[in-house]
């Protein structure tokens, strides 16, 4: 029984830390506005929306602020009127991000406590397991992303949303034009890159602590 309990604690530690890294990567990407600014030019969003870069950034930042503000009930954008369905969808998106924020706090607290415990015991293999787990995630996710991102994007929405309000009609909600699918693809790549970087950092820590190669 003691052996299984020990395995459970180690597995929980890896799970908490990996989950914290993934959620943190999502949050960093969300707040990394230079990525959207880059895509404004790369994806010709100005031409598609007839808005200036300044106007596009203003609306994008308003969306980001809304998703982080648990007290804001309705999204109001400077240059767009939103349909009732789109408002509901953005509320659902905000709910997901708020939930992820609390989950992040839980994972950081529990993961840190367990990591400190095992670090003091000199059990550095957890760094290796975390590193390998994190590198496995991008490998697994990259396959559907690159094979058919559109289908993966659709499946993602069907899993997390109970309605079809995420299927914006540009004639009704032109706000969707400022968030093209390729931008979300670039966000996904950025998130995966951050996860890979985190995996590398844990590998470096393991190598230095154990004086061994990661593999």
Secondary structure, DSSP 8 states (H G I E B T S, - for coil): -HHHHHHHHHHHHHHHHHHHHHHHHHHHHHH-HHHHHHHHHHTTHHHHHT--HHHHHHHHHHHHHHHH-TT--S---SS----HHHHHHHHHHHHHHHHHHHHHHHHHHHHHHHHHHHHHTT-THHHHHHHHHHHHHHHHHHHHHHH-HHHHHHHHHHHH-SSSTTS--TTT-GGGGGS-HHHHHHHHHHHHHHHHHHHHHHHHHHHHHHSS---
